[in-house]
Amino acid sequence: MLRACALDFKKAWDEQLALSEFSYNNSYHSSLRMAPYKALYGRQCKTALCWQEIDDTLTIGPDLIQANT
């Protein structure tokens, strides 16, 4: 997964690493039959993500995560 992230984002891969980790930890894994986050903490991860566009602007990437923490 790290290799794919590094190849896809080239020189800015380290800036996207947190989002890749978040995505991996909250996706379903067939070996666990649940997401790793749920296996570790016993509950679904609650995100502070807002999927609505406001005034035709959309915040994506690490800025979105940092803005909601």
Secondary structure, 3 states (H helix, E strand, C coil): CHHHHHHHHHHHHHHHHHHHHHHHHCCCECCCCECHHHHHHCCCCCCCCCCCCECCECCCCHHHHHHCC
